[in-house]
Amino acid sequence: MPNITLSISERLKTEMERYSSIKWSSAVRNIIEQKIEDFEEAERIARKSRLSWNAWKLVSTKISKNAAKHAEALLNEGNR
């Protein structure tokens, strides 16, 4: 399996260390997978849509907010 490297702030590293029981690699992998699924769904919708650019931006914002909720759930899932 390929690896990636992320740069994070010292503050974030410290916070992650506070929650050392979380499998961070798994949590981040789940978040990336979910984000890709969200973008793929948005692309499917966009191809079928006749939305204006402004309407599309509004939909995109709502998708991003939902993706953040999914990310939080996936992080919690990584604690199991």
C-alpha positions, -999 to +999 in steps of 0.1 A: +000+000+000+014+034-009+022+060+018+016+097+020+032+123+042+012+152+058+025+183+074+007+194+105+011+222+130+028+216+164-005+224+180-023+197+160+005+172+167+001+179+205-037+174+203-033+142+184-009+129+210-035+136+237-057+111+219-031+084+213-057+057+214-070+068+180-056+050+150-049+082+132-038+065+099-071+046+097-091+077+107-074+099+080-078+071+054-115+069+061-119+107+058-101+107+025-122+079+012-154+097+023-143+130+007-136+112-026-171+097-024-186+131-017-168+146-047-178+117-070-215+122-059-212+159-065-198+153-100-227+129-108-252+155-096-235+183-116-235+163-148-273+158-145-280+193-132-290+225-149-280+246-119-264+280-122-229+285-110-242+303-078-266+275-071-238+250-076-216+268-051-244+267-026-248+229-031-211+225-028-210+243+005-237+221+019-218+190+007-187+203+024-206+207+057-220+172+054-185+159+047-172+175+079-200+157+098-190+124+082-153+131+090-162+136+127-181+103+127-152+085+109-128+098+135-150+085+162-152+052+144-114+051+145-116+048+182-132+014+182 
